[in-house]
Amino acid sequence: MVAVGAGCSAINTRDGRAGSGEGQTSGGASGEASGGASGEASGGASGQGGAPDLGGVDVGATGTGGEGSAGAGGSCVTQTSAASLQPVYLAFAFDVSGSMGQGDKEWHDKEAKWDPVVAATKQFFSDPASSGLTASLTFFPDEKDVRCTLEAYAAPDVPLTPLPSDAFKDALDAIEPKSSRDWRGGTPTAWVMEGTIGFIEAARQENPGKYAIVLVTDGYPQDCDEESNSIDAVVADAREALAKDISTYVIGVENPPIEGAPDTLSDLHEIAAAGGTEEAILIDTGNPSQTTAAFKAAVDRIRGAAVSCTMEIPPAPDGRTFDKEKVRVLHTTEGSDTPTALAYDQSCATEGAWRYDDPASPTQIELCPGACDTIQADVQATLSVDFTCESVIVVPR
């Protein structure tokens, strides 16, 4: 959540004493000031007429005669409005294929791979620290006859659900194979990626926000048509998702360090790079407790990186007109009561700065990369947005 402090404009009393400008304020005759016409005694500090925005108040025809600016009793009162960073939605695609624990090969070890990874995944979804995020969960492969179809992954097994939630634990418990014969075969990664992208596109029509895919797998795409389910195909899917403002994170689960165990993860870095997240996070196996800790650290890292750095500009206080040059953004770190002002820089060339999404007609405040990194590293940090009574920044025209 973001606390938004709103400084209201001074409401000027017109008792005929304050200010330097001369002229009447009866609100309409020649030589009278009713908000910045020919007279000089409405809302400005020097007797200039003020517009009915954050810097002045329209008094219509009710003013009394007098001289000039912020009258006796005028004040700038701070109010608080609620605002939020852009909501974040994480769409998990979770590999439940036999290589995660069927035991048909020595390195397909359930105790080394499936058990610790699932334990850490459950922790993430039920962790109070995940509050504020919304997630979905899709298992792949689906049943044998439909596992290589888009329709199989068009709807997640757990729909978008605010965290923390036990719904994910229940789904993971239900999907866990009861015997070695119950494991599913194949790794249709391209199909689950395409299905998840389609699901996200539909979901954000009703729930706008920041969306990302989290792909959890222990191997390369396998089975289905080789051309449609290859690393190149998945890379193309991740690139398509990024073009639609959907990032793709990849968590790769290594085979245990057993002689003869193949490398099945190196190419996953290509998927992460195409998805805008630089490289896959690879998790060692062999020591279950260390695997659980490493996987938890990986999803915590993704949780931090997924924190939005964009927020809607809240309405101006008391219905006044928003003035884009009367805004100040402050950041308070966890454990501190002293906020730090962030610089405004539309080009983001300044360290720790913020900017508007559109300087000509802004609707959102965006943190520049340095400030965004700070917020993402401290999930308990807070922002405040002050609406001032005077111009404090210069926005490019």
Protein Blocks (a to p, Z undefined) as FASTA:
>chain_A
ZZdddddddddddehlgcjbecddehpaghiaehhpabccfkbmnopacdfbfkbccekj
mbccdehjadehiacdddddddddddddddddddfbfklonopamklcfklmmmmmmmmm
mmmmmpmklgoiacddddddddfklmmcfklmmpcfbdcdddddfklmmmmmmmpcfbfk
lpcedjdfklmmmmmmmmmmmmmmmmgcddddddddfbdceejjfklmcfklmmmmmmmm
mmnopacddddddddddehiacfklmmmmmmmmnonopacdddehifmlmmmmmmmmmmm
mmmmmpccbdcddddehhiacdfklcccddddehiabdcdddddfklpaghiacdfblkl
ccbdcddfklmmmmmmmmkbccdddddfbdfbdcdZZ
